[in-house]
Amino acid sequence: MLEEILFKNRKIFFYFVDYCNNKYRSGHDLSLYRDIIDLHRRNNNLDMLLNQNSFYNLIMETLSAWNMDQQGAELTSVDDFKASVQTVKPALYEMYKYKLYDIDRRAIIEQIATPLKSIFCNLKVMKTKTRIVGVSKAMHFLLPDLIMPIDRRYILNFFYGNTNIDSKTCDKEFKTFKEIFQKTFQVKRNLCLKKEDANGEGWKTSVPKLIDNAIIGFLRYLYSHEVDTLKSKLTEIEKAEER
C-alpha cells in the first residue's frame, strides 16, 4: 500500500514534504493561502477573524485560486458562505481549541466527530452537490491546525485508489471525511509529528498540511518517474537514515 511506503518513517515522509515544497505551486494561490495562515498565526482568535468580511473574501478568493471555481465546479457566493459559517460558529470555536499535533488518543477523534460533522454538513462552499473537496478546504482555512484539505487527484487517489466517493448524502461523504481525518491522526502519531515540524516555509504551515504536502509530493514524484526510480530513491533515503 502507498501508505506503508510514504509513512514508513520520518525520513521518507519529509523527503516528499520537501519535494512538494520545491516542485509544487509557488504563485498567487500560495500567496493567498499564506495570507490566511498568517492571519491565524498573528491573531490566534477565530472569533475576531469571523467578524471581518475581508476574511470571508480571502477564503473564497483562495478557493478560486485552488481551482474550486472551474471545470464544472462552482463556488457559492461569499454571502452564502458567510451565512453558513454563522450557523456553525459554536462548533468552530470549540474545534479551534484542538490541534492535530496535540491529540494523543483516538478517543478524542471520536469525541469531536459530532461537531465536525455539524460543520461539514452545514458549510455552504460549492453550488454543486458533492461537498468533501470544497468543504474540507474551507475547513482547513478555518481550522488549519486540525483539518487537512482533501482533493481528488492526490488525497482521494492516494487513500482509495480512485477519485470517486459516495456523495448521495452528507452522512456518506462525512464517513469518508472522518476516515481520512482518522488517518491523519494515525500518521501524526506514528511519525511523532510536532508543531515545530511545520516551520512555515512555503507550504509547510501546519501538521495537517505537512501530511497533505507529503502525499502531493509522493504522487507527483510517482507520476513523473518510473517505479524503479522510486524504488531506488526510497533505498537511497533509507540508507541515508542509517548513516
C-alpha positions, 0 to 999 in steps of 0.5 A: 500500500502507498501508505506503508511506503510514504509513512514508513518513517520520518525520513521518507515522509519529509523527503516528499514534504520537501519535494512538494515544497520545491516542485509544487505551486509557488504563485498567487494561490500560495500567496493567498493561502499564506495570507490566511495562515498568517492571519491565524498565526498573528491573531490566534482568535477565530472569533475576531477573524469571523467578524471581518468580511475581508476574511470571508473574501480571502477564503473564497478568493483562495478557493478560486485560486485552488481551482474550486471555481472551474471545470464544472465546479462552482463556488457559492457566493461569499454571502452564502458562505458567510451565512453558513459559517454563522450557523456553525460558529459554536462548533468552530470555536470549540474545534479551534481549541484542538490541534492535530499535533496535540491529540494523543488518543483516538478517543478524542477523534471520536469525541469531536466527530459530532461537531465536525460533522455539524460543520461539514454538513452545514458549510455552504462552499460549492453550488454543486452537490458533492461537498468533501473537496470544497468543504474540507478546504474551507475547513482547513482555512478555518481550522488549519491546525486540525483539518487537512484539505482533501482533493481528488487527484492526490488525497482521494487517489492516494487513500482509495485508489480512485477519485470517486466517493459516495456523495448521495448524502452528507452522512456518506461523504462525512464517513469518508471525511472522518476516515481520512481525518482518522488517518491523519491522526494515525500518521501524526502519531506514528511519525511523532509529528510536532508543531515545530515540524511545520516551520512555515516555509512555503507550504509547510504551515501546519501538521495537517498540511505537512501530511497533505504536502507529503502525499502531493509530493509522493504522487507527483514524484510517482507520476513523473518517474518510473517505479524503479526510480522510486524504488531506488530513491526510497533505498537511497533515503533509507540508507541515508537514515542509517548513516 
